[in-house]
Amino acid sequence: MKIAAICDKDTAMGLRLAGIQSIYIDPAQILILLEDITKDNDVGVIFITEALAEQFKRDLKDYRMIHHIPIIVEIPDKTGHKPDHVDFVSHLIKRAVGIDVSKK
C-alpha cells in the first residue's frame, strides 16, 4: 500500500525526504483531490496537515463517513500540533479494539 500526503510546501519537503512520492500541495478542492487519490486503489493512507484539515473540516468528515479506506491521518505542520488536536488514529484503534490505547 502507498501513502499519499496533502500538505503545505514545507511539510512536503520533509515527507519527500521520508520517501513519500504522492504529495499534493495546498489544494483548492479537497473532495475532488480525494476522489482522484482514491482512484488509485493502492493508496491506503493519506496524511493531511492539521491546518488544511481544519479548513476542510466538514468535507473531511463527510468523506470519512462514506470511505473507510484510505485512512486519513492528520499530522502537524512546522508550527506543531494545534491546541484542540484530536488524534483520529487513536479514535480508530479505540473503536476497533474497544479500549483507549493513548499514552498519558
BELDANOR-V745298 format. One record per backbone hydrogen bond with DSSP energy under -0.5 kcal/mol. NH is the residue of the N-H (numbers start at 1). CO is the residue of the C=O. E is the energy in kcal/mol with one decimal. If there is no record, write none. Layout:
((NH | CO | E) (NH | CO | E))
//
This chain:
((2 | 42 | -3.6) (4 | 45 | -2.6) (5 | 22 | -2.2) (6 | 47 | -3.1) (7 | 24 | -2.4) (12 | 8 | -2.1) (13 | 9 | -1.6) (14 | 10 | -1.3) (15 | 11 | -2.3) (16 | 12 | -2.5) (17 | 13 | -1.9) (18 | 14 | -1.3) (19 | 16 | -1.3) (20 | 15 | -2.4) (21 | 19 | -0.5) (22 | 3 | -0.7) (23 | 21 | -1.1) (24 | 5 | -3.0) (26 | 7 | -2.0) (26 | 24 | -0.5) (30 | 28 | -0.6) (33 | 29 | -1.8) (34 | 30 | -2.8) (35 | 31 | -2.2) (36 | 32 | -2.1) (37 | 33 | -2.6) (38 | 34 | -2.4) (39 | 35 | -0.7) (39 | 36 | -0.6) (40 | 37 | -1.3) (41 | 39 | -1.0) (43 | 40 | -2.0) (44 | 2 | -2.5) (44 | 42 | -0.6) (45 | 2 | -1.3) (46 | 71 | -2.9) (47 | 4 | -2.9) (48 | 73 | -2.4) (49 | 6 | -1.6) (50 | 75 | -2.2) (53 | 49 | -2.6) (54 | 50 | -2.2) (55 | 51 | -1.5) (56 | 52 | -1.9) (57 | 54 | -1.1) (60 | 56 | -2.8) (61 | 57 | -2.2) (62 | 58 | -2.3) (63 | 59 | -2.3) (64 | 60 | -2.8) (65 | 61 | -1.6) (66 | 62 | -1.1) (67 | 63 | -3.1) (71 | 44 | -2.6) (73 | 46 | -2.9) (73 | 71 | -0.6) (74 | 72 | -0.5) (75 | 48 | -2.4) (77 | 80 | -0.7) (80 | 77 | -1.8) (85 | 82 | -1.6) (88 | 86 | -1.1) (91 | 87 | -1.6) (92 | 88 | -2.2) (93 | 89 | -2.4) (94 | 90 | -2.6) (95 | 91 | -2.2) (96 | 92 | -2.3) (97 | 93 | -3.4) (98 | 93 | -0.5) (98 | 94 | -2.2) (101 | 99 | -0.5))
//
